[in-house]
Amino acid sequence: MEEYSPMKYAIIDIEASGGSPKRDRVMDIAVFIHDGTQIIDQFATLVNPDAHIPPFITKLTGGPRFADIANKLP
């Protein structure tokens, strides 16, 4: 009989500066790796959208640029 090997899933949550893919940018990203039973890895960060956003939102984001964190995603 074959041994059971659970499939892994990536659950991704992205927050953007608005709803237009041409105008707005990613501001927050979270990735959770799940094996069907539990979370086995995770990554989350705020992202500097390199775009004009209202000052009160800028205070919330204050994160690195996406290019600076992209290679750290699981």
Residue frames as qw, qx, qy, qz and C-alpha x, y, z in Angstrom:
[[0.000, 0.888, 0.459, 0.000, 0.00, 0.00, 0.00],
 [0.384, 0.548, -0.029, 0.743, 1.25, 3.51, -0.88],
 [0.340, -0.408, -0.463, 0.709, 2.12, 5.84, 1.95],
 [0.084, 0.899, 0.423, 0.074, -0.11, 8.91, 2.14],
 [0.434, -0.070, 0.012, 0.898, 1.66, 12.13, 1.22],
 [0.101, 0.796, 0.467, -0.373, -0.44, 15.23, 1.92],
 [0.424, 0.606, 0.295, 0.605, -0.72, 17.84, -0.78],
 [0.296, -0.396, -0.231, 0.838, 0.50, 21.32, 0.09],
 [0.169, 0.817, 0.478, 0.274, -1.57, 24.43, -0.60],
 [0.288, -0.006, -0.119, 0.950, -0.58, 28.09, -0.72],
 [0.061, -0.833, -0.548, 0.051, -3.18, 30.46, 0.72],
 [0.387, 0.115, 0.070, 0.912, -2.43, 33.99, -0.47],
 [0.051, -0.872, -0.449, 0.187, -3.88, 37.29, 0.75],
 [0.416, 0.140, 0.156, 0.885, -2.99, 40.50, -1.07],
 [0.008, 0.842, 0.391, -0.372, -4.13, 44.01, -0.24],
 [0.473, 0.359, 0.312, 0.742, -3.83, 46.70, -2.90],
 [0.097, -0.246, -0.166, 0.950, -4.01, 50.48, -2.96],
 [0.513, 0.332, 0.042, -0.790, -7.21, 50.26, -5.00],
 [0.769, 0.217, 0.572, -0.185, -9.13, 48.13, -7.48],
 [0.625, 0.745, -0.133, -0.190, -7.45, 49.01, -10.79],
 [0.895, -0.131, 0.239, 0.352, -4.71, 46.60, -11.94],
 [0.561, 0.602, 0.101, 0.560, -3.35, 49.34, -14.25],
 [0.036, -0.812, 0.110, -0.572, -3.21, 52.11, -11.63],
 [0.628, -0.670, 0.237, -0.317, -3.04, 50.52, -8.17],
 [0.436, 0.487, -0.728, 0.207, -0.28, 48.51, -6.49],
 [0.773, -0.305, -0.546, 0.109, 0.23, 45.79, -3.87],
 [0.158, -0.745, 0.300, -0.575, 0.55, 47.16, -0.31],
 [0.547, -0.392, 0.635, -0.379, 0.35, 44.03, 1.85],
 [0.727, 0.223, -0.592, -0.266, 0.95, 40.35, 1.15],
 [0.550, -0.384, 0.669, -0.320, 0.59, 37.20, 3.24],
 [0.685, 0.247, -0.631, -0.267, 1.25, 33.61, 2.19],
 [0.633, -0.354, 0.596, -0.345, 0.42, 30.55, 4.27],
 [0.454, 0.262, -0.818, -0.235, 1.54, 27.06, 3.25],
 [0.717, -0.185, 0.397, -0.543, -0.94, 24.44, 4.46],
 [0.063, 0.260, -0.948, -0.173, -0.54, 20.66, 4.29],
 [0.538, -0.265, -0.653, -0.463, -4.26, 19.91, 4.60],
 [0.627, -0.479, -0.579, 0.207, -4.01, 19.63, 8.37],
 [0.415, -0.779, -0.146, 0.446, -2.00, 22.60, 9.57],
 [0.295, 0.938, -0.177, 0.043, -0.02, 25.66, 8.51],
 [0.908, -0.139, 0.050, 0.393, 3.57, 24.55, 7.90],
 [0.466, -0.032, 0.099, 0.879, 5.09, 27.84, 6.71],
 [0.082, 0.897, 0.432, -0.046, 4.06, 31.46, 6.51],
 [0.413, 0.004, 0.102, 0.905, 5.23, 34.83, 5.29],
 [0.027, 0.879, 0.472, 0.069, 3.63, 38.26, 5.68],
 [0.409, -0.239, -0.015, 0.880, 4.81, 41.81, 5.11],
 [0.243, 0.863, 0.208, -0.390, 3.69, 45.30, 4.29],
 [0.640, 0.226, 0.407, 0.612, 4.90, 46.50, 0.88],
 [0.012, -0.579, 0.060, 0.813, 5.89, 49.96, -0.32],
 [0.636, 0.564, 0.526, -0.030, 3.68, 50.35, -3.42],
 [0.381, -0.156, 0.369, 0.833, 6.02, 52.89, -5.09],
 [0.006, 0.565, 0.565, 0.601, 2.93, 54.93, -5.93],
 [0.146, -0.284, 0.226, -0.920, 1.19, 57.95, -4.49],
 [0.438, -0.486, -0.755, -0.048, -1.15, 56.99, -1.69],
 [0.315, -0.844, -0.106, -0.421, -2.83, 59.16, 0.96],
 [0.102, 0.605, -0.597, 0.517, -0.55, 60.15, 3.89],
 [0.664, -0.362, 0.443, -0.482, -2.57, 58.22, 6.49],
 [0.984, 0.160, -0.008, -0.076, -2.17, 55.04, 4.42],
 [0.530, 0.627, -0.465, 0.331, 1.56, 55.70, 3.98],
 [0.291, -0.575, 0.581, -0.496, 1.94, 55.65, 7.76],
 [0.888, -0.117, 0.316, -0.314, 0.31, 52.21, 7.84],
 [0.914, 0.386, -0.110, 0.051, 2.30, 50.62, 5.03],
 [0.191, -0.865, 0.464, -0.026, 5.86, 51.86, 5.49],
 [0.905, -0.135, 0.396, 0.084, 7.08, 48.48, 4.21],
 [0.366, -0.376, 0.616, 0.588, 9.79, 47.41, 1.78],
 [0.498, 0.433, -0.367, -0.655, 9.33, 47.52, -1.99],
 [0.946, 0.097, 0.164, -0.263, 7.87, 44.32, -3.50],
 [0.709, 0.564, -0.404, 0.122, 11.07, 43.68, -5.46],
 [0.005, 0.598, -0.671, 0.438, 12.94, 43.60, -2.14],
 [0.563, -0.204, 0.664, -0.447, 10.76, 40.84, -0.66],
 [0.809, 0.302, -0.223, -0.452, 9.70, 38.81, -3.71],
 [0.576, 0.358, -0.731, 0.071, 12.54, 36.26, -3.36],
 [0.120, -0.228, 0.777, -0.575, 11.55, 35.63, 0.28],
 [0.757, -0.009, 0.014, -0.654, 8.08, 34.32, -0.59],
 [0.555, -0.213, 0.801, -0.077, 7.70, 30.61, 0.23]]
